[in-house]
Amino acid sequence: MNKQRHLIVIDPTAFAGGSKVATESILSLLDSQQFRITVLTADKQSWLSKQINRVNVYEPKCLAQKEQGIGYFIRHGVLALQLLWARLRFGRIDVALGASGPGVDLALYLLRPLMQFPIIQLIHGPVAQSRTIARCLQAAQHVHYLQSSIDSLNTSLATIGHPKTALPRHFHRFENGLNEKQWPSECQRIQPVVFWAASLLKWKGLDLLLEVLKQLPEKQRPITNICYIKPQSVQLPVSDAPVKINNVVWYENPKDIDTIRANANIFVSTSHQEPFGLSILEAMAAGQCVLIPADGAYWDQVLTDHINCIKYLPQQAEDLQQKLIMLTQDMALVKRLGQQASLLARGYSASQQYQRIIKHIDNSQPQISTKIRVNRGLV
């Protein structure tokens, strides 16, 4: 008789991202003798672990972009039916890991009153102001959130009367980490090569970097490797790529991103208020010199200018250009800052950072559920 506990994740987002990388790192830390894992996903290529049973999830095109109103709840009702089918195919669900946030993982909460499995919820970014989301957050057995999401969590919970002075006791702050078995390879420090990696969502700021590179004379323009992911089925604005610029090499969703990163040594972050910035941490772990905006986001608070990074004025192409030229002309500085960043990155191992999440999954127990009431148009 199979004594493994069955953990389920739903992933209706049809492109890769940092939250999926973080979730897979968490799943990799679970004891394979104790857990079997099923991920219902719209993007099988995002999940690489052999420990994971990947199952296609289907969303009708007419519903895939519904973010509010009755269409939104029909959309997640369809996903809930597929979760129910997965339960019939693969057995009882013992615990669910909400990998994105209640607004994406709502199907889990719709099924919970019927199956009474515990939900461990991860929050990787801001949540919407919604009574439905607030009730989901209350219903989760544990909620693990990034510090950047705390204001939105308080605002959402206030819609159901929770005071803004403190989050509930089952909320726990966490920071992301890197899987020790997949630690980034050390970068080269012979010649300056720029590296950028993110999705093409506008808020990731690729247009700013391209503006800087276009303005540079070709003799001053460094070799730049751009790794990008094209978002699918999203309503948010996206940047155009690839764009023909001499000395710029484009890679769409590359499988060998570790090699591409190791061949560079200056990582440029152009994101607007990045909730965490897993790609920044990966660059630091590889010993790259990270060039980040001084925007008050997570890494701006953790890193120190000219000690373990270089900072530029947010959204200021001229300042970013000046800092980039400075680095490409001073490999000794690139090496020194990269080495210091690498030392700091060692404190962000997945086994350390996700220890409490793993403990809560291990100790999760079925709960007597209450019905999640939905509020049309609020999510």
Helices and strands as residue ranges (DSSP letters): E 5-11, H 18-28, E 35-41, G 44-46, E 52-56, H 69-90, E 95-98, H 102-115, E 119-123, H 131-139, E 142-145, G 147-149, H 150-158, E 171-173, G 180-182, E 193-199, G 202-204, H 206-215, E 223-229, E 248-252, H 257-262, E 266-268, H 278-285, E 289-293, H 298-302, E 310-312, H 317-328, H 331-345, H 350-353, H 355-362
